[in-house]
Amino acid sequence: MTKRAWIVFFDESGVSLLPEVRRTYAPRGRTPTLHHRLNWKRAGMAAALGYHATDPGRGPRLCFHLKPGSYDTTTLIEVLEQVKTFYTGESVVLVWDGLSAHWSRGMRTRTG
């Protein structure tokens, strides 16, 4: 039996928004200084990429979420609620990794 559903790959990652420090050449006694205006030290990004299993003509759907700091169960639930609006009335098969927040008691209670 064919399931007419969206296959949605979901994952999150931590990123640093500060520029990387690299070695460079400068005149002796004049250490190069890197100036930037960024005030976030670390950020988290979550993204969902969806493909329709039986109708590739519908095109892919991409949505992402960016926040200061890292994700936990509560913030992942909030992001999933936002992603859910992209697929209102559609069947979805969610594919994600084994992060403990994905299988936490709070996640099972809220999405179960």
For each residue, the residues with C-beta under 8 A, 3 or more apart:
1:
2: 53 54
3: 53 54 91 93
4: 52 53 54 55 91
5: 52 53 90 91 92 93
6: 50 51 52 53 61 87 90 91 92 93
7: 50 51 52 53 93 95
8: 48 49 50 83 87 92 93 94 95
9: 48 49 50 95 96
10: 46 47 48 80 83 94 95 96
11: 46 47 96 97
12: 44 45 46 47 71 76 79 99
13: 44 45 46
14: 42 43 44 45 70
15: 42 43 44 45
16: 41 42 43
17: 38 40 41 42 43
18: 36 38 40 41
19: 34 36 38
20:
21: 34
22:
23:
24: 32
25:
26: 30 31 32
27: 30
28:
29:
30: 26 27
31: 26
32: 24 26
33:
34: 19 21
35:
36: 18 19
37:
38: 17 18 19
39:
40: 17 18 43 68
41: 16 17 18
42: 14 15 16 17 68 69 70
43: 14 15 16 17 40 66 67 68 69
44: 12 13 14 15 66 67 68 69 70 71 75
45: 12 13 14 15 64 65 66 67
46: 10 11 12 13 64 65 71 76 79
47: 10 11 12 62 63 64 65
48: 8 9 10 61 62 63 64 83 86
49: 8 9 60 61 62
50: 6 7 8 9 60 61 62 86 87 92
51: 6 7 56 60
52: 4 5 6 7 55 56 58
53: 2 3 4 5 6 7 93
54: 2 3 4
55: 4 52 58
56: 51 52 59
57:
58: 52 55
59: 56
60: 49 50 51
61: 6 48 49 50 86 87
62: 47 48 49 50
63: 47 48 82 83 86
64: 45 46 47 48
65: 45 46 47 79 82
66: 43 44 45
67: 43 44 45 71 75
68: 40 42 43 44
69: 42 43 44
70: 14 42 44
71: 12 44 46 67 75 76 79 101
72: 75 76 101
73: 76 77 101 104 106 107
74: 77 78 106
75: 44 67 71 72 78 79
76: 12 46 71 72 73 79 80 101 102 107
77: 73 74 80 81 106 107 110 111
78: 74 75 81 82
79: 12 46 65 71 75 76 82 83
80: 10 76 77 83 84 111
81: 77 78 84 85
82: 63 65 78 79 85
83: 8 10 48 63 79 80 86 87
84: 80 81 87 88
85: 81 82 88
86: 48 50 61 63 83
87: 6 8 50 61 83 84 90 92
88: 84 85
89:
90: 5 6 87
91: 3 4 5 6
92: 5 6 8 50 87
93: 3 5 6 7 8 53
94: 8 10
95: 7 8 9 10
96: 9 10 11 99 102
97: 11 102
98: 102 103
99: 12 96 102 103
100: 103 104
101: 71 72 73 76 104 107
102: 76 96 97 98 99 107
103: 98 99 100 107 108
104: 73 100 101 107 108
105: 108 109
106: 73 74 77 109 110
107: 73 76 77 101 102 103 104 110 111
108: 103 104 105 111 112
109: 105 106 112
110: 77 106 107
111: 77 80 107 108
112: 108 109
